[in-house]
Amino acid sequence: MATIKQFEDLEIWKLARALCDDINKISNKTGLRNDYKLYGQIDGSSGSVMDNIAEGFERNGNKEFHQFLSISKASFGETRSQLYRVLDRDYINNEEFNKLKEQTITLSKMIGGFMNYLKKSDLKGSKYKTD
């Protein structure tokens, strides 16, 4: 396994960033951006996913990272729920919805798997290393 030196190296962060970008592209090509409350909510929750991965990583402790991954995973659930409203308000079609929904489910599972790895790991994080 490659050594991860920064959060940008994490595949889950890269994929969360891509999902956030996909949602932004929808808002640019539809009227979603003018639906201020819904746009603010889905933009915030999708951004929260990648931001919490980054923040947890930067804490340099596995227990804290696990906690932030849990928040990130919950934000995927929130984003997925909001996608239903985006669909119901005709900002996206069923094909776009299903693609985005599958992205959130897949990434949520990946985060869950990473959380399990951290929980079982004997490593505590770089802030606990003694030189």
C-alpha positions in Angstrom: 0.0 0.0 0.0 1.4 3.4 -0.9 2.1 5.9 1.8 -0.4 8.7 2.0 1.3 11.9 2.8 -1.5 14.4 2.3 -5.3 14.2 2.1 -5.1 14.9 -1.7 -3.6 11.4 -2.1 -6.7 9.7 -0.7 -8.9 8.1 -3.3 -12.0 8.8 -1.3 -11.1 12.6 -1.2 -10.6 12.6 -5.0 -13.9 10.9 -5.6 -15.7 13.2 -3.2 -14.2 16.2 -5.0 -15.5 14.8 -8.3 -19.0 14.3 -6.9 -19.0 17.9 -5.6 -17.9 19.1 -9.0 -20.6 17.0 -10.7 -23.2 18.7 -8.5 -21.8 22.1 -9.3 -22.0 21.4 -13.1 -25.7 20.5 -12.7 -26.2 23.9 -10.9 -24.5 25.7 -13.8 -26.6 24.1 -16.5 -30.0 24.1 -14.8 -32.0 26.5 -12.6 -30.8 24.8 -9.5 -28.5 27.7 -8.6 -31.6 29.9 -8.4 -33.3 27.5 -6.0 -31.2 29.1 -3.3 -32.0 27.0 -0.3 -31.8 23.6 -2.1 -28.6 24.7 -3.9 -27.0 25.9 -0.7 -27.9 22.7 1.1 -26.6 20.3 -1.6 -23.5 22.4 -2.3 -22.8 22.5 1.4 -23.4 18.8 2.1 -21.4 17.6 -0.9 -18.6 20.0 0.0 -18.7 18.8 3.6 -17.8 15.3 2.5 -14.5 16.3 1.0 -13.8 18.9 3.7 -14.3 16.5 6.6 -12.0 13.9 5.0 -9.4 16.6 4.7 -9.9 18.0 8.2 -9.8 14.5 9.8 -6.7 13.6 7.9 -4.9 16.8 9.1 -5.7 16.0 12.7 -3.0 13.4 12.5 -4.8 11.0 14.8 -6.7 7.9 13.7 -9.5 8.3 16.3 -10.1 11.9 15.2 -9.9 10.9 11.6 -12.4 8.2 12.2 -14.8 10.7 13.8 -14.5 13.1 10.8 -15.0 10.2 8.3 -18.2 9.4 10.2 -19.4 13.0 9.7 -18.3 12.8 6.0 -20.3 9.6 5.6 -23.4 11.2 7.1 -23.0 14.1 4.7 -23.2 11.6 1.8 -26.6 10.5 3.2 -27.7 14.1 3.3 -26.4 14.7 -0.2 -28.2 11.6 -1.5 -31.5 12.8 0.1 -31.1 16.2 -1.5 -30.6 14.5 -4.9 -34.1 13.2 -4.6 -35.4 16.8 -4.3 -33.2 17.8 -7.2 -34.8 15.0 -9.3 -38.3 15.7 -8.1 -37.9 19.4 -9.1 -36.8 18.3 -12.6 -33.2 19.7 -12.4 -31.9 16.3 -13.4 -33.3 13.3 -15.2 -33.5 9.7 -13.9 -30.3 8.7 -15.6 -28.3 11.6 -14.0 -29.9 10.9 -10.6 -29.1 7.2 -10.7 -25.4 8.0 -11.6 -25.1 10.5 -8.8 -26.9 8.2 -6.3 -24.6 5.3 -7.1 -21.6 7.6 -6.6 -22.8 8.5 -3.1 -23.6 4.9 -2.2 -20.2 3.7 -3.5 -18.3 6.4 -1.8 -20.2 6.0 1.5 -19.2 2.3 1.4 -15.6 3.2 0.7 -15.6 5.6 3.7 -17.2 2.9 5.8 -14.4 0.4 4.8 -11.7 3.0 5.6 -13.3 3.6 9.0 -13.2 -0.1 9.7 -9.6 -0.2 8.7 -8.7 2.7 11.0 -10.6 1.1 13.9 -8.7 -2.2 13.6 -5.3 -0.6 13.0 -2.7 -0.5 15.7 -1.5 2.8 14.3 -2.7 5.7 16.3 -1.6 8.5 13.9 1.5 10.5 13.2 1.0 12.9 16.2 1.6 9.9 18.5 4.9 8.9 16.9 8.0 9.1 19.1 11.3 9.8 17.5 
